[in-house]
């Protein structure tokens, strides 16, 4: 079988989890050889960075997810060291390295504190690539008609480092139209239990959005090109929309 990313004939030995086990996914996998071992190994580099050095590590810790080795989640975003509760109790995390800039508001009345943290620690590219990788594999596995009708070559070359120009994405709760699930039935249900969604929204021939939801995080990319025009609609309708990499905000 040919790898869907590098197009090389292969007989992969490892099972590829479409959504990383580090998000809690155990069942949503792709057939062997659809992704070769070489690509799988290459992708694991940006996957690990996205999982451990971005906002995803906070959410993984908050939801009490276990690592592949069965341990509590640990990671670092800028100056903050994050760790999930050792018995995987949800809603409890520890953060080391907090500075005054991270705590702009403290309510003495109820001892509540508002903590500001960076969403990414030089991991914007890794996080975008992770969503592309999951989205492409999921479309191939669960939505073959849609997959075969899309030109995803630019996105695949981005994953393979053949074109390293930044690719914009957003964190946003706005929905221009209703997103549809890429996984079907059983897979959708099992992922939903783990607070995971992988969805798509086809807007026009230049805009095919893939949205990955994990807990309260919704990361959205346009799988067809780097043109950021589609982001204007999100920014105009949701003031909390965050655009990455930051230079696209200009």
Phi and psi restraints in degrees (value plus and minus 20) as a CYANA .aco file:
   2 UNK   PHI    -113.0   -73.0
   2 UNK   PSI     119.2   159.2
   3 UNK   PHI     -86.5   -46.5
   3 UNK   PSI     115.8   155.8
   4 UNK   PHI     -92.7   -52.7
   4 UNK   PSI     -31.3     8.7
   5 UNK   PHI    -120.6   -80.6
   5 UNK   PSI     -72.1   -32.1
   6 UNK   PHI    -119.6   -79.6
   6 UNK   PSI     -30.4     9.6
   7 UNK   PHI      48.6    88.6
   7 UNK   PSI       0.0    40.0
   8 UNK   PHI    -112.9   -72.9
   8 UNK   PSI     122.5   162.5
   9 UNK   PHI     -84.4   -44.4
   9 UNK   PSI     118.3   158.3
  10 UNK   PHI    -178.6  -138.6
  10 UNK   PSI     146.3   186.3
  11 UNK   PHI    -152.6  -112.6
  11 UNK   PSI      54.8    94.8
  12 UNK   PHI     -79.8   -39.8
  12 UNK   PSI     121.1   161.1
  13 UNK   PHI    -115.4   -75.4
  13 UNK   PSI     -46.2    -6.2
  14 UNK   PHI    -113.6   -73.6
  14 UNK   PSI     129.3   169.3
  15 UNK   PHI    -105.9   -65.9
  15 UNK   PSI     111.2   151.2
  16 UNK   PHI    -116.7   -76.7
  16 UNK   PSI      98.1   138.1
  17 UNK   PHI    -101.8   -61.8
  17 UNK   PSI     101.4   141.4
  18 UNK   PHI     -79.9   -39.9
  18 UNK   PSI     -65.8   -25.8
  19 UNK   PHI    -128.6   -88.6
  19 UNK   PSI     111.0   151.0
  20 UNK   PHI     -73.2   -33.2
  20 UNK   PSI     122.7   162.7
  21 UNK   PHI     -78.5   -38.5
  21 UNK   PSI     -45.0    -5.0
  22 UNK   PHI     -90.6   -50.6
  22 UNK   PSI     -28.9    11.1
  23 UNK   PHI    -115.2   -75.2
  23 UNK   PSI     -23.8    16.2
  24 UNK   PHI      83.6   123.6
  24 UNK   PSI     -20.7    19.3
  25 UNK   PHI     -95.0   -55.0
  25 UNK   PSI     107.4   147.4
  26 UNK   PHI    -136.4   -96.4
  26 UNK   PSI     -45.2    -5.2
  27 UNK   PHI    -131.1   -91.1
  27 UNK   PSI     -44.8    -4.8
  28 UNK   PHI    -105.7   -65.7
  28 UNK   PSI      73.9   113.9
  29 UNK   PHI    -145.4  -105.4
  29 UNK   PSI     148.1   188.1
  30 UNK   PHI    -136.3   -96.3
  30 UNK   PSI     133.0   173.0
  31 UNK   PHI     -79.8   -39.8
  31 UNK   PSI     127.0   167.0
  32 UNK   PHI     -77.6   -37.6
  32 UNK   PSI     124.5   164.5
  33 UNK   PHI      59.6    99.6
  33 UNK   PSI     -29.1    10.9
  34 UNK   PHI     -86.3   -46.3
  34 UNK   PSI     -54.9   -14.9
  35 UNK   PHI    -143.7  -103.7
  35 UNK   PSI     103.4   143.4
  36 UNK   PHI     -93.0   -53.0
  36 UNK   PSI     141.0   181.0
  37 UNK   PHI     -81.6   -41.6
  37 UNK   PSI     -54.6   -14.6
  38 UNK   PHI     -84.9   -44.9
  38 UNK   PSI     -66.2   -26.2
  39 UNK   PHI     -87.0   -47.0
  39 UNK   PSI     -60.1   -20.1
  40 UNK   PHI     -78.1   -38.1
  40 UNK   PSI     -62.5   -22.5
  41 UNK   PHI     -87.3   -47.3
  41 UNK   PSI     -60.2   -20.2
  42 UNK   PHI     -85.7   -45.7
  42 UNK   PSI     -61.2   -21.2
  43 UNK   PHI     -89.4   -49.4
  43 UNK   PSI     -48.2    -8.2
  44 UNK   PHI     -82.8   -42.8
  44 UNK   PSI     -43.4    -3.4
  45 UNK   PHI     -88.1   -48.1
  45 UNK   PSI     -70.0   -30.0
  46 UNK   PHI     -95.5   -55.5
  46 UNK   PSI     -47.2    -7.2
  47 UNK   PHI     -82.0   -42.0
  47 UNK   PSI     -64.7   -24.7
  48 UNK   PHI     -84.7   -44.7
  48 UNK   PSI     -58.7   -18.7
  49 UNK   PHI     -86.1   -46.1
  49 UNK   PSI     -62.6   -22.6
  50 UNK   PHI     -85.2   -45.2
  50 UNK   PSI     -57.1   -17.1
  51 UNK   PHI     -92.8   -52.8
  51 UNK   PSI     -52.4   -12.4
  52 UNK   PHI    -130.4   -90.4
  52 UNK   PSI     -32.6     7.4
  53 UNK   PHI    -150.6  -110.6
  53 UNK   PSI      16.2    56.2
  54 UNK   PHI    -167.4  -127.4
  54 UNK   PSI    -197.8  -157.8
  55 UNK   PHI     -78.7   -38.7
  55 UNK   PSI     -40.7    -0.7
  56 UNK   PHI     -82.0   -42.0
  56 UNK   PSI     -51.6   -11.6
  57 UNK   PHI     -88.9   -48.9
  57 UNK   PSI     -55.2   -15.2
  58 UNK   PHI     -83.3   -43.3
  58 UNK   PSI     -64.1   -24.1
  59 UNK   PHI     -91.9   -51.9
  59 UNK   PSI     -57.1   -17.1
  60 UNK   PHI     -82.0   -42.0
  60 UNK   PSI     -61.9   -21.9
  61 UNK   PHI     -87.2   -47.2
  61 UNK   PSI     -62.4   -22.4
  62 UNK   PHI     -83.4   -43.4
  62 UNK   PSI     -55.2   -15.2
  63 UNK   PHI    -108.8   -68.8
  63 UNK   PSI     -16.0    24.0
  64 UNK   PHI      46.6    86.6
  64 UNK   PSI      13.5    53.5
  65 UNK   PHI     -95.4   -55.4
  65 UNK   PSI     123.2   163.2
  66 UNK   PHI    -109.2   -69.2
  66 UNK   PSI     128.6   168.6
  67 UNK   PHI     -94.7   -54.7
  67 UNK   PSI     154.0   194.0
  68 UNK   PHI     -77.4   -37.4
  68 UNK   PSI     -51.3   -11.3
  69 UNK   PHI    -109.6   -69.6
  69 UNK   PSI     -13.8    26.2
  70 UNK   PHI      63.5   103.5
  70 UNK   PSI      -2.8    37.2
  71 UNK   PHI    -123.8   -83.8
  71 UNK   PSI     149.1   189.1
  72 UNK   PHI     -93.8   -53.8
  72 UNK   PSI     133.3   173.3
  73 UNK   PHI     -89.3   -49.3
  73 UNK   PSI     118.6   158.6
  74 UNK   PHI    -159.4  -119.4
  74 UNK   PSI     127.4   167.4
  75 UNK   PHI    -192.5  -152.5
  75 UNK   PSI    -198.2  -158.2
  76 UNK   PHI    -165.4  -125.4
  76 UNK   PSI     111.1   151.1
  77 UNK   PHI    -145.2  -105.2
  77 UNK   PSI      91.5   131.5
  78 UNK   PHI      33.9    73.9
  78 UNK   PSI    -140.4  -100.4
  79 UNK   PHI    -109.5   -69.5
  79 UNK   PSI     -17.9    22.1
  80 UNK   PHI    -122.9   -82.9
  80 UNK   PSI     108.7   148.7
  81 UNK   PHI    -118.8   -78.8
  81 UNK   PSI     106.3   146.3
  82 UNK   PHI    -135.5   -95.5
  82 UNK   PSI     120.0   160.0
  83 UNK   PHI    -166.5  -126.5
  83 UNK   PSI     114.7   154.7
  84 UNK   PHI     -97.6   -57.6
  84 UNK   PSI     141.1   181.1
  85 UNK   PHI     -82.3   -42.3
  85 UNK   PSI     116.5   156.5
  86 UNK   PHI     -85.5   -45.5
  86 UNK   PSI     -41.1    -1.1
  87 UNK   PHI    -122.5   -82.5
  87 UNK   PSI      -5.5    34.5
  88 UNK   PHI      44.5    84.5
  88 UNK   PSI       9.4    49.4
  89 UNK   PHI     -93.4   -53.4
  89 UNK   PSI     108.2   148.2
  90 UNK   PHI     -90.2   -50.2
  90 UNK   PSI     134.5   174.5
  91 UNK   PHI      52.4    92.4
  91 UNK   PSI     -11.7    28.3
  92 UNK   PHI    -142.3  -102.3
  92 UNK   PSI      98.5   138.5
  93 UNK   PHI    -156.3  -116.3
  93 UNK   PSI     137.4   177.4
  94 UNK   PHI    -134.1   -94.1
  94 UNK   PSI     121.7   161.7
  95 UNK   PHI    -150.3  -110.3
  95 UNK   PSI     104.1   144.1
  96 UNK   PHI    -130.6   -90.6
  96 UNK   PSI     127.0   167.0
  97 UNK   PHI      77.2   117.2
  97 UNK   PSI      -8.4    31.6
  98 UNK   PHI     -83.0   -43.0
  98 UNK   PSI     117.4   157.4
  99 UNK   PHI    -140.1  -100.1
  99 UNK   PSI     150.7   190.7
 100 UNK   PHI     -79.1   -39.1
 100 UNK   PSI     -51.3   -11.3
 101 UNK   PHI     -87.8   -47.8
 101 UNK   PSI     -41.1    -1.1
 102 UNK   PHI    -104.3   -64.3
 102 UNK   PSI     -33.6     6.4
 103 UNK   PHI    -147.8  -107.8
 103 UNK   PSI      53.7    93.7
 104 UNK   PHI     -93.2   -53.2
 104 UNK   PSI     -44.3    -4.3
 105 UNK   PHI    -151.8  -111.8
 105 UNK   PSI     107.8   147.8
 106 UNK   PHI    -151.9  -111.9
 106 UNK   PSI     103.8   143.8
 107 UNK   PHI    -116.5   -76.5
 107 UNK   PSI      85.3   125.3
 108 UNK   PHI     -88.5   -48.5
 108 UNK   PSI     -44.5    -4.5
 109 UNK   PHI     -82.5   -42.5
 109 UNK   PSI     -66.0   -26.0
 110 UNK   PHI    -139.0   -99.0
 110 UNK   PSI      -6.9    33.1
 111 UNK   PHI      39.7    79.7
 111 UNK   PSI       3.1    43.1
 112 UNK   PHI    -105.4   -65.4
 112 UNK   PSI     132.6   172.6
 113 UNK   PHI    -157.8  -117.8
 113 UNK   PSI     121.6   161.6
 114 UNK   PHI    -123.9   -83.9
 114 UNK   PSI     102.2   142.2
 115 UNK   PHI    -129.2   -89.2
 115 UNK   PSI     107.1   147.1
 116 UNK   PHI    -123.5   -83.5
 116 UNK   PSI     105.5   145.5
 117 UNK   PHI    -151.6  -111.6
 117 UNK   PSI     134.9   174.9
 118 UNK   PHI     -92.4   -52.4
 118 UNK   PSI     125.7   165.7
 119 UNK   PHI     -96.9   -56.9
 119 UNK   PSI     -50.5   -10.5
 120 UNK   PHI    -160.5  -120.5
 120 UNK   PSI     126.1   166.1
 121 UNK   PHI    -137.7   -97.7
 121 UNK   PSI      61.4   101.4
 122 UNK   PHI      34.0    74.0
 122 UNK   PSI      12.3    52.3
 123 UNK   PHI    -141.1  -101.1
 123 UNK   PSI      -2.8    37.2
 124 UNK   PHI     -79.5   -39.5
 124 UNK   PSI     -68.5   -28.5
 125 UNK   PHI     -81.7   -41.7
 125 UNK   PSI     -64.7   -24.7
 126 UNK   PHI     -81.4   -41.4
 126 UNK   PSI     -59.8   -19.8
 127 UNK   PHI     -89.8   -49.8
 127 UNK   PSI     -60.7   -20.7
 128 UNK   PHI     -82.7   -42.7
 128 UNK   PSI     -64.8   -24.8
 129 UNK   PHI     -83.1   -43.1
 129 UNK   PSI     -57.6   -17.6
 130 UNK   PHI     -81.3   -41.3
 130 UNK   PSI     -63.1   -23.1
 131 UNK   PHI     -88.7   -48.7
 131 UNK   PSI     -59.6   -19.6
 132 UNK   PHI     -79.4   -39.4
 132 UNK   PSI     -67.8   -27.8
 133 UNK   PHI     -80.0   -40.0
 133 UNK   PSI     -66.8   -26.8
 134 UNK   PHI     -85.4   -45.4
 134 UNK   PSI     -62.6   -22.6
 135 UNK   PHI     -84.4   -44.4
 135 UNK   PSI     -64.5   -24.5
 136 UNK   PHI     -85.0   -45.0
 136 UNK   PSI     -65.2   -25.2
 137 UNK   PHI     -84.2   -44.2
 137 UNK   PSI     -60.4   -20.4
 138 UNK   PHI     -86.5   -46.5
 138 UNK   PSI     -61.2   -21.2
 139 UNK   PHI     -82.1   -42.1
 139 UNK   PSI     -63.5   -23.5
 140 UNK   PHI     -80.9   -40.9
 140 UNK   PSI     -62.9   -22.9
 141 UNK   PHI     -97.7   -57.7
 141 UNK   PSI     -60.3   -20.3
 142 UNK   PHI    -133.2   -93.2
 142 UNK   PSI     -38.7     1.3
 143 UNK   PHI    -155.6  -115.6
 143 UNK   PSI      44.8    84.8
 144 UNK   PHI     -81.8   -41.8
 144 UNK   PSI     -56.7   -16.7
 145 UNK   PHI     -84.0   -44.0
 145 UNK   PSI     -61.8   -21.8
 146 UNK   PHI     -88.0   -48.0
 146 UNK   PSI     -64.3   -24.3
 147 UNK   PHI     -77.2   -37.2
 147 UNK   PSI     -66.6   -26.6
 148 UNK   PHI     -89.0   -49.0
 148 UNK   PSI     -39.4     0.6
 149 UNK   PHI    -112.8   -72.8
 149 UNK   PSI     -22.1    17.9
 150 UNK   PHI    -125.0   -85.0
 150 UNK   PSI     127.8   167.8
 151 UNK   PHI    -118.9   -78.9
 151 UNK   PSI      77.1   117.1
 152 UNK   PHI    -122.4   -82.4
 152 UNK   PSI      -3.9    36.1
 153 UNK   PHI     -80.8   -40.8
 153 UNK   PSI     -63.5   -23.5
 154 UNK   PHI     -80.2   -40.2
 154 UNK   PSI     -62.7   -22.7
 155 UNK   PHI     -84.8   -44.8
 155 UNK   PSI     -59.0   -19.0
 156 UNK   PHI     -87.0   -47.0
 156 UNK   PSI     -59.5   -19.5
 157 UNK   PHI     -86.9   -46.9
 157 UNK   PSI     -53.6   -13.6
 158 UNK   PHI     -83.4   -43.4
 158 UNK   PSI     -64.2   -24.2
 159 UNK   PHI     -82.9   -42.9
 159 UNK   PSI     -55.3   -15.3
 160 UNK   PHI    -107.1   -67.1
 160 UNK   PSI     -14.9    25.1
 161 UNK   PHI      43.6    83.6
 161 UNK   PSI       5.0    45.0
 162 UNK   PHI    -103.5   -63.5
 162 UNK   PSI     -40.0     0.0
 163 UNK   PHI    -160.4  -120.4
 163 UNK   PSI      89.1   129.1
 164 UNK   PHI    -118.8   -78.8
 164 UNK   PSI     -13.4    26.6
 165 UNK   PHI     -82.1   -42.1
 165 UNK   PSI     120.0   160.0
 166 UNK   PHI     -76.3   -36.3
 166 UNK   PSI     127.7   167.7
 167 UNK   PHI    -141.4  -101.4
 167 UNK   PSI      98.7   138.7
 168 UNK   PHI     -91.9   -51.9
 168 UNK   PSI     130.6   170.6
 169 UNK   PHI    -169.8  -129.8
 169 UNK   PSI     149.3   189.3
 170 UNK   PHI    -151.8  -111.8
 170 UNK   PSI     135.1   175.1
 171 UNK   PHI    -125.7   -85.7
 171 UNK   PSI      96.8   136.8
 172 UNK   PHI    -180.2  -140.2
 172 UNK   PSI     130.8   170.8
 173 UNK   PHI    -118.6   -78.6
 173 UNK   PSI     -22.3    17.7
 174 UNK   PHI     -93.8   -53.8
 174 UNK   PSI     121.0   161.0
 175 UNK   PHI    -145.3  -105.3
 175 UNK   PSI      86.6   126.6
 176 UNK   PHI     -83.2   -43.2
 176 UNK   PSI     -53.3   -13.3
 177 UNK   PHI    -167.5  -127.5
 177 UNK   PSI     151.8   191.8
 178 UNK   PHI     -92.4   -52.4
 178 UNK   PSI     105.5   145.5
 179 UNK   PHI     -92.3   -52.3
 179 UNK   PSI     130.1   170.1
 180 UNK   PHI    -133.5   -93.5
 180 UNK   PSI     125.9   165.9
 181 UNK   PHI     -90.6   -50.6
 181 UNK   PSI     117.7   157.7
 182 UNK   PHI    -101.3   -61.3
 182 UNK   PSI     -72.7   -32.7
 183 UNK   PHI     -83.9   -43.9
 183 UNK   PSI     131.2   171.2
 184 UNK   PHI    -133.6   -93.6
 184 UNK   PSI     128.5   168.5
 185 UNK   PHI      21.8    61.8
 185 UNK   PSI    -125.7   -85.7
 186 UNK   PHI     -78.6   -38.6
 186 UNK   PSI     -65.3   -25.3
 187 UNK   PHI     -81.9   -41.9
 187 UNK   PSI     -63.3   -23.3
 188 UNK   PHI     -80.2   -40.2
 188 UNK   PSI     -63.7   -23.7
 189 UNK   PHI     -84.2   -44.2
 189 UNK   PSI     -68.2   -28.2
 190 UNK   PHI     -82.9   -42.9
 190 UNK   PSI     -58.9   -18.9
 191 UNK   PHI     -89.4   -49.4
 191 UNK   PSI     -57.7   -17.7
 192 UNK   PHI     -80.8   -40.8
 192 UNK   PSI     -55.1   -15.1
 193 UNK   PHI     -79.4   -39.4
 193 UNK   PSI     -52.1   -12.1
 194 UNK   PHI    -116.3   -76.3
 194 UNK   PSI      -2.7    37.3
 195 UNK   PHI      43.8    83.8
 195 UNK   PSI      14.1    54.1
 196 UNK   PHI    -137.7   -97.7
 196 UNK   PSI     115.4   155.4
 197 UNK   PHI    -156.6  -116.6
 197 UNK   PSI     124.0   164.0
 198 UNK   PHI    -152.8  -112.8
 198 UNK   PSI      93.1   133.1
 199 UNK   PHI    -151.8  -111.8
 199 UNK   PSI     147.6   187.6
 200 UNK   PHI    -156.6  -116.6
 200 UNK   PSI     137.5   177.5
 201 UNK   PHI    -167.2  -127.2
 201 UNK   PSI      93.7   133.7
 202 UNK   PHI    -111.1   -71.1
 202 UNK   PSI      97.9   137.9
 203 UNK   PHI    -121.9   -81.9
 203 UNK   PSI     -68.1   -28.1
 204 UNK   PHI    -177.5  -137.5
 204 UNK   PSI    -191.8  -151.8
 205 UNK   PHI     -92.1   -52.1
 205 UNK   PSI     -24.1    15.9
 206 UNK   PHI    -137.6   -97.6
 206 UNK   PSI     -21.8    18.2
 207 UNK   PHI    -155.8  -115.8
 207 UNK   PSI      85.3   125.3
 208 UNK   PHI    -145.9  -105.9
 208 UNK   PSI      85.5   125.5
 209 UNK   PHI    -110.2   -70.2
 209 UNK   PSI     117.0   157.0
 210 UNK   PHI    -134.6   -94.6
 210 UNK   PSI     106.8   146.8
 211 UNK   PHI    -138.3   -98.3
 211 UNK   PSI     105.6   145.6
 212 UNK   PHI    -128.2   -88.2
 212 UNK   PSI     101.8   141.8
 213 UNK   PHI    -132.5   -92.5
 213 UNK   PSI     108.6   148.6
 214 UNK   PHI    -155.5  -115.5
 214 UNK   PSI      91.3   131.3
 215 UNK   PHI      43.3    83.3
 215 UNK   PSI    -140.0  -100.0
 216 UNK   PHI    -116.9   -76.9
 216 UNK   PSI     -17.6    22.4
 217 UNK   PHI    -114.3   -74.3
 217 UNK   PSI     110.4   150.4
 218 UNK   PHI    -147.4  -107.4
 218 UNK   PSI      87.4   127.4
 219 UNK   PHI    -128.2   -88.2
 219 UNK   PSI     108.1   148.1
 220 UNK   PHI    -145.6  -105.6
 220 UNK   PSI     112.8   152.8
 221 UNK   PHI    -148.9  -108.9
 221 UNK   PSI     135.6   175.6
 222 UNK   PHI    -118.0   -78.0
 222 UNK   PSI      95.6   135.6
 223 UNK   PHI     -97.0   -57.0
 223 UNK   PSI     -29.1    10.9
 224 UNK   PHI    -117.8   -77.8
 224 UNK   PSI     -49.4    -9.4
 225 UNK   PHI    -185.1  -145.1
 225 UNK   PSI     150.9   190.9
 226 UNK   PHI    -107.9   -67.9
 226 UNK   PSI     -26.2    13.8
 227 UNK   PHI     -78.7   -38.7
 227 UNK   PSI     103.7   143.7
 228 UNK   PHI    -107.0   -67.0
 228 UNK   PSI     -11.0    29.0
 229 UNK   PHI     -77.1   -37.1
 229 UNK   PSI     -54.0   -14.0
 230 UNK   PHI     -82.6   -42.6
 230 UNK   PSI     -41.2    -1.2
 231 UNK   PHI     -91.6   -51.6
 231 UNK   PSI     -46.2    -6.2
 232 UNK   PHI     -76.3   -36.3
 232 UNK   PSI     -61.1   -21.1
 233 UNK   PHI     -82.3   -42.3
 233 UNK   PSI     -58.0   -18.0
 234 UNK   PHI     -88.3   -48.3
 234 UNK   PSI     -65.5   -25.5
 235 UNK   PHI     -85.7   -45.7
 235 UNK   PSI     -57.1   -17.1
 236 UNK   PHI     -91.0   -51.0
 236 UNK   PSI     -45.6    -5.6
 237 UNK   PHI    -126.2   -86.2
 237 UNK   PSI     -29.0    11.0
 238 UNK   PHI    -165.7  -125.7
 238 UNK   PSI      83.2   123.2
 239 UNK   PHI     -85.5   -45.5
 239 UNK   PSI     -37.0     3.0
 240 UNK   PHI    -109.6   -69.6
 240 UNK   PSI     -21.0    19.0
 241 UNK   PHI     -78.1   -38.1
 241 UNK   PSI     110.1   150.1
 242 UNK   PHI    -131.8   -91.8
 242 UNK   PSI     108.8   148.8
 243 UNK   PHI    -123.8   -83.8
 243 UNK   PSI     114.4   154.4
 244 UNK   PHI    -156.5  -116.5
 244 UNK   PSI     132.7   172.7
 245 UNK   PHI     -76.2   -36.2
 245 UNK   PSI     137.2   177.2
 246 UNK   PHI     -81.2   -41.2
 246 UNK   PSI     -47.0    -7.0
 247 UNK   PHI     -85.0   -45.0
 247 UNK   PSI     -38.3     1.7
 248 UNK   PHI     -92.2   -52.2
 248 UNK   PSI     -34.2     5.8
 249 UNK   PHI     -89.7   -49.7
 249 UNK   PSI     -36.6     3.4
